[in-house]
Amino acid sequence: MEPWNEITCYAGLDWASDHHDLVAVDQQGKMVRQFRIAHTGDGWKELAAQLRGLGKVAVAVETNRGFTIERLLASGVTVYPVNPKSAERYRERKAPGGVKNDQLDAWSLADALRLDGHGWKPLAAEDPLITELRLLTRDEVALIEQRTALVNQLIAALRDYYPAALEAFDDWTLSGAWAFVERFPTPQSLVKAGKRSWEKFLHTHRLYRPETCERRLEIFARADQFTGSAALTAAHSLLATTLAAMLGTLEAQLKLYRQRIEELFAQHPDHDLFGSLPGAAAKLAPRLLAELGSDRTRFETPQSLQCYAGTAPVTIQSGQMIKRMIRHACHHGLRATVHLWANTSRLKCAWAQAYYQAHRDKGKSHACALRCLGQRWLKILWKMWQTKTPYDAELHAKNQQKHGSWVLKLEPVNAAKPA
């Protein structure tokens, strides 16, 4: 990364899936380069050759990750990411009439970088371990969302022709429930199989429980008394078994993801730091580490981290009117992770439960109370991250006493109350 006062040329890159447009301007705003490259190896070589004679080059681009960023950083230029909403406003500054094309987008980014870039923060090359961990954790979340969608489709199909299956199993995220659909695809096949087959299935898949076994066997015995028509059963049973098979395959791949994530997390120097977070456990701690990374200069204050994670509210003030609203311009994946972490931390920390309950008592919703708790946790995490110090419950309690935290004034009985 070049210092800002050494940059002599400012470029904007409008990227696409198969080509990229670049416009470069000098320190006076005069256009010195305008060209398009194909998204190929030769195209990126051409881009590097075009920029080589321009001195110290900075490039503004409307993304902060992916192959395009990797190629730009590899070419030796300083890269400045631009928020899409900001990029739209910069284009409107150049073309208030609403004109839009790729060259205009690239030029507006280049000139915005020239005029405003001194206050922007450039991207730095990241630790490959963090890069891989971040991509794996994000992809894992995306696959979990796909699993949820498939489960919902499976439940919808069973509701139409196989109500007994839904009555017998409460949790359809379990592989045993999917195996049940594959082994007994229709109510008729279930009844025909008989009691010995039912019991064998329950034992094989570790679903046999004395308190639920008799109820399930009774449901299985009358499964064919309330079903869809023959045509509906024939069609939806094929869909249900297909979805069950897809869920089984997806679950196997998720286990591979989890294994690789745990391996990378164990290798990182901050493993103990993030692993000490109450309630983060094996799934949430790697996601938090992946999103914060190893660069301690990335978030200079706890407020910058809180805004990035979406726990800090947006304040709108005009005259005597003051409104505070939920922040939508944030990293939604990190916000979801912090939401889950705040919720699980209530089971590990009495002060976290007391803090949450105090906001519920004020009339806040469950989500709002967790967002407030997440805001507090991120301030703690930022300090831990900066000092490279694992979480210490006793040290935190001493700090609460030192600063006279209002949480300490809550009765212990209140801190132990369930939500």
C-alpha positions in Angstrom: 0.0 0.0 0.0 1.3 3.4 -1.0 0.9 6.4 1.4 -1.8 8.7 0.2 0.6 11.7 -0.5 2.7 9.5 -2.8 -0.2 8.5 -5.1 0.0 10.1 -8.5 -2.8 8.5 -10.4 -6.4 7.6 -9.4 -8.4 4.8 -11.1 -11.9 3.4 -10.9 -12.7 -0.1 -11.9 -16.2 -1.2 -12.8 -16.1 -4.9 -12.6 -18.3 -7.6 -14.2 -18.3 -11.3 -14.6 -16.7 -11.3 -18.1 -15.1 -7.9 -18.5 -13.9 -4.9 -16.5 -13.8 -1.2 -17.4 -11.1 1.1 -16.0 -10.7 4.8 -16.1 -7.7 6.6 -14.6 -7.3 10.3 -13.9 -4.3 12.4 -12.8 -4.0 14.7 -9.8 -5.8 17.5 -11.7 -8.7 15.2 -12.7 -7.6 14.8 -16.3 -8.4 11.4 -17.8 -5.2 9.6 -18.7 -6.5 6.1 -19.3 -9.8 4.5 -20.4 -10.0 0.9 -21.5 -11.8 -2.4 -21.1 -10.2 -5.8 -20.5 -11.6 -9.3 -20.7 -11.8 -11.3 -17.5 -9.0 -13.6 -18.6 -5.3 -14.0 -17.8 -4.4 -12.0 -20.9 -6.9 -9.3 -19.9 -5.3 -8.9 -16.4 -1.9 -8.7 -17.9 -3.1 -5.9 -20.2 -4.4 -4.0 -17.1 -1.1 -4.3 -15.4 0.7 -3.1 -18.5 -1.6 -0.1 -18.9 -1.1 1.0 -15.3 2.7 0.4 -15.2 3.6 3.8 -16.7 1.3 5.8 -14.4 3.5 5.9 -11.3 1.9 5.2 -7.9 -1.7 4.1 -8.7 -4.7 3.8 -6.4 -7.8 2.0 -7.6 -11.4 2.3 -6.3 -13.7 -0.7 -6.8 -17.2 -1.5 -5.7 -16.3 -4.6 -3.7 -14.0 -5.6 -1.0 -13.4 -9.3 -1.7 -13.2 -11.9 -4.4 -11.0 -12.7 -7.3 -11.0 -9.1 -8.6 -9.5 -7.8 -5.4 -6.9 -10.5 -5.3 -5.8 -9.7 -8.9 -5.6 -5.9 -8.1 -3.6 -6.5 -5.0 -1.3 -8.8 -6.9 -0.7 -6.1 -9.5 0.8 -3.8 -6.9 -1.8 -1.1 -6.8 -3.4 0.3 -3.7 -7.0 -0.8 -3.5 -9.9 1.3 -1.9 -13.3 -0.5 -1.6 -16.4 1.6 -2.1 -19.8 0.9 -0.6 -22.4 0.3 -3.5 -24.7 3.0 -2.1 -21.8 5.5 -2.0 -20.8 4.5 -5.6 -24.3 5.3 -6.7 -24.2 8.7 -5.2 -20.8 9.4 -6.8 -22.3 8.5 -10.2 -25.2 10.8 -9.6 -22.8 13.6 -8.8 -21.3 13.2 -12.3 -24.6 12.5 -14.1 -27.6 13.9 -12.2 -29.8 13.2 -15.2 -29.7 9.5 -14.5 -27.3 8.4 -17.3 -25.5 5.1 -16.5 -22.9 3.1 -18.3 -19.8 1.2 -17.3 -17.3 3.9 -18.3 -19.2 6.5 -16.3 -19.2 4.3 -13.3 -15.5 3.8 -13.5 -14.8 7.5 -14.0 -17.0 8.5 -11.1 -15.2 6.1 -8.8 -11.8 7.4 -10.0 -12.7 11.1 -9.5 -14.3 10.3 -6.1 -11.1 8.6 -5.1 -9.1 11.7 -6.2 -11.3 14.1 -4.2 -12.3 12.1 -1.2 -9.9 9.1 -1.0 -7.6 10.8 1.6 -10.3 9.8 4.2 -10.8 6.2 2.9 -9.1 3.1 4.2 -7.2 0.9 1.7 -7.4 -2.8 1.7 -4.4 -4.8 2.9 -3.4 -8.3 1.8 -4.8 -10.8 4.3 -3.4 -13.8 6.0 -4.3 -16.8 3.7 -5.5 -18.8 6.7 -8.0 -16.0 7.6 -9.1 -15.8 4.0 -9.8 -19.5 3.8 -11.5 -19.6 7.2 -13.7 -16.6 6.3 -14.8 -18.2 3.0 -15.4 -21.6 4.6 -17.5 -20.1 7.5 -19.6 -18.0 5.1 -20.1 -21.0 2.8 -21.0 -23.1 5.7 -23.7 -20.7 6.7 -25.0 -20.6 3.1 -25.2 -24.4 3.1 -27.0 -24.4 6.4 -29.6 -22.0 4.9 -30.0 -24.4 2.0 -30.5 -27.2 4.4 -33.2 -25.2 6.1 -34.9 -24.5 2.8 -34.9 -28.2 1.9 -36.3 -29.1 5.4 -39.1 -26.7 4.8 -39.8 -28.2 1.4 -39.8 -31.7 2.9 -42.2 -30.7 5.7 -44.6 -29.1 3.1 -44.6 -32.3 1.0 -45.2 -34.5 4.1 -48.1 -32.2 5.2 -49.9 -33.0 2.0 -49.7 -36.7 2.0 -48.0 -38.1 5.2 -49.3 -36.3 8.4 -48.3 -39.2 10.5 -44.6 -38.6 9.8 -44.9 -35.0 11.0 -46.7 -36.2 14.1 -44.1 -38.8 15.0 -41.0 -36.5 14.6 -40.7 -33.0 16.0 -37.2 -32.1 14.8 -36.7 -32.4 11.0 -33.1 -31.3 11.1 -32.1 -34.7 12.4 -30.8 -37.3 9.9 -33.0 -40.0 11.5 -36.1 -38.2 10.4 -34.8 -38.0 6.8 -33.9 -41.7 7.0 -37.4 -42.5 8.1 -38.8 -41.0 4.9 -36.4 -43.0 2.8 -37.1 -46.2 4.6 -40.9 -45.7 4.7 -41.7 -43.3 1.9 -45.6 -43.7 2.1 -48.0 -44.3 5.0 -49.1 -47.5 3.3 -45.5 -48.9 3.2 -45.1 -47.9 6.8 -48.1 -49.8 8.0 -47.2 -52.8 5.9 -43.7 -53.0 7.3 -45.0 -53.9 10.8 -44.0 -53.4 14.4 -40.7 -55.3 14.2 -39.5 -53.1 11.3 -40.5 -50.0 13.2 -38.6 -51.0 16.3 -35.6 -52.0 14.4 -35.5 -48.7 12.6 -35.8 -46.7 15.8 -33.0 -48.7 17.4 -30.7 -48.5 14.3 -31.0 -44.7 14.2 -30.8 -44.2 17.9 -34.3 -42.9 18.1 -35.7 -45.4 20.6 -36.7 -43.7 23.8 -38.9 -45.3 26.4 -40.9 -42.1 26.9 -41.7 -41.7 23.2 -41.6 -45.2 21.8 -45.2 -46.3 22.5 -46.6 -43.0 21.2 -44.6 -43.4 17.9 -45.6 -47.0 17.4 -49.2 -46.0 17.9 -48.9 -43.3 15.3 -47.2 -45.7 12.9 -50.0 -48.2 13.3 -52.7 -45.7 12.1 -50.6 -43.8 9.6 -52.7 -44.9 6.6 -56.0 -43.7 8.1 -55.4 -40.1 7.2 -53.5 -39.5 4.0 -53.6 -37.8 0.7 -55.1 -39.3 -2.5 -53.2 -42.1 -4.3 -52.1 -39.7 -7.0 -50.9 -37.1 -4.5 -49.1 -39.8 -2.5 -47.4 -41.2 -5.5 -46.1 -37.8 -6.6 -45.1 -36.3 -3.3 -43.5 -39.5 -1.9 -41.0 -39.3 -4.8 -40.4 -35.6 -3.9 -40.0 -36.4 -0.2 -37.5 -39.2 -0.8 -35.5 -37.0 -3.2 -35.4 -34.2 -0.6 -34.4 -36.6 2.1 -31.5 -37.9 0.0 -30.4 -34.4 -0.8 -30.4 -33.5 2.9 -28.3 -36.6 3.8 -25.7 -35.6 1.2 -25.7 -32.0 2.3 -25.3 -33.0 5.9 -22.3 -35.2 5.0 -20.7 -32.2 3.2 -21.4 -29.9 6.2 -19.4 -32.3 8.4 -16.4 -31.9 6.1 -16.8 -28.2 6.3 -16.9 -28.3 10.1 -13.8 -30.5 10.2 -11.8 -28.1 8.0 -13.0 -25.1 9.9 -11.9 -26.6 13.2 -8.5 -27.5 11.8 -7.9 -23.9 10.6 -9.3 -22.4 13.8 -6.9 -24.5 15.8 -3.9 -23.3 13.8 -4.6 -19.6 14.2 -2.7 -17.7 17.0 -5.9 -16.2 18.2 -7.5 -19.5 18.8 -7.4 -19.3 22.5 -8.6 -15.7 22.5 -11.8 -16.4 20.5 -12.2 -19.9 22.1 -12.5 -18.3 25.5 -15.6 -16.3 24.6 -18.6 -17.5 26.7 -21.2 -19.1 24.5 -19.2 -18.9 21.3 -18.3 -22.6 21.4 -16.9 -24.4 18.4 -19.2 -23.0 15.7 -19.5 -19.3 16.5 -15.9 -18.6 17.6 -14.4 -19.4 14.2 -17.0 -17.2 12.5 -16.1 -14.3 14.8 -12.4 -14.8 14.2 -12.9 -15.0 10.4 -14.8 -11.7 10.3 -12.4 -9.8 12.5 -9.3 -11.2 11.0 -5.7 -10.6 12.2 -5.2 -7.0 11.3 -5.7 -5.0 14.5 -5.7 -1.7 12.6 -8.9 -2.7 10.7 -11.2 -1.6 13.5 -9.5 1.4 15.3 -12.3 1.8 17.9 -14.9 -0.5 19.4 -17.6 1.7 17.8 -16.2 0.9 14.3 -16.6 -2.8 15.0 -20.1 -2.3 16.4 -21.2 -0.3 13.4 -19.7 -3.0 11.1 -21.6 -5.7 13.0 -24.9 -3.7 12.9 -25.4 -3.6 16.7 -24.9 0.2 16.9 -28.1 2.0 16.1 -28.4 4.8 13.5 -29.2 8.2 15.0 -31.3 10.6 12.9 -31.5 14.1 14.3 -33.2 17.2 12.9 -33.9 20.1 15.2 -35.6 18.8 18.3 -36.4 15.4 16.6 -34.1 12.5 17.5 -34.8 9.0 16.2 -32.7 5.8 16.7 -33.2 3.0 14.2 -31.7 -0.4 13.5 -28.6 -0.2 11.3 -29.1 -1.9 7.9 -25.8 -0.9 6.3 -23.6 -3.5 8.0 -22.2 -7.0 7.6 -25.3 -9.1 8.0 -23.5 -12.3 8.4 -21.5 -10.9 11.4 -24.7 -9.4 12.8 -26.4 -12.8 12.7 -23.3 -14.4 14.4 -23.3 -11.8 17.2 -27.0 -12.3 17.7 -26.5 -16.1 18.2 -23.5 -15.5 20.4 -25.3 -13.0 22.6 -28.2 -15.5 23.0 -25.9 -18.4 24.0 -23.8 -16.3 26.3 -26.8 -15.8 28.6 -26.5 -19.4 29.6 -22.8 -19.0 30.5 -22.6 -15.5 32.1 -24.9 -14.3 34.9 -24.2 -10.7 34.0 -25.2 -11.3 30.4 -28.5 -12.8 31.4 -29.0 -9.9 33.9 -28.2 -7.3 31.1 -30.6 -9.0 28.7 -33.4 -9.3 31.3 -33.0 -5.6 32.2 -33.7 -4.6 28.7 -36.6 -7.0 28.4 -38.0 -5.4 31.6 -37.8 -2.0 29.9 -40.2 -3.3 27.2 -37.5 -4.2 24.6 -38.2 -7.1 22.2 -36.1 -10.3 22.4 -34.1 -9.3 19.3 -33.5 -5.7 20.5 -32.3 -7.0 23.9 -29.9 -9.4 22.3 -28.7 -6.6 20.0 -28.0 -4.5 23.1 -26.1 -7.4 24.7 -24.2 -8.0 21.5 -23.2 -4.3 21.5 -21.7 -4.8 25.0 -20.0 -8.0 24.0 -18.4 -6.4 21.0 -16.8 -3.7 23.1 -15.3 -6.4 25.3 -14.2 -8.5 22.3 -12.6 -5.5 20.7 -10.5 -4.8 23.8 -9.5 -8.5 24.1 -8.6 -8.5 20.4 -6.4 -5.4 20.7 -4.6 -6.6 23.7 -4.5 -10.3 22.6 -6.0 -11.3 26.0 -8.5 -14.2 26.4 -11.7 -13.6 28.3 -11.4 -13.7 32.1 -14.6 -13.7 34.0 -12.9 -12.6 37.2 -11.1 -9.7 35.5 -14.4 -8.7 33.9 -16.1 -8.7 37.2 -13.3 -6.5 38.7 -13.7 -4.1 35.9 -17.4 -3.9 36.4 -16.8 -3.1 40.1 -14.1 -0.6 39.2 -16.3 1.4 36.9 -19.5 1.0 38.9 -21.4 -1.0 36.3 -25.2 -0.8 36.8 -25.4 -4.5 36.0 -23.8 -5.3 39.4 -26.8 -3.6 41.1 -29.2 -6.2 39.8 -30.3 -8.8 42.2 -28.6 -12.2 41.6 -32.0 -13.8 41.5 -32.9 -11.6 38.6 -29.8 -12.6 36.8 -30.8 -16.2 37.0 -34.3 -15.7 35.7 -35.0 -17.4 32.4 -36.0 -15.3 29.4 
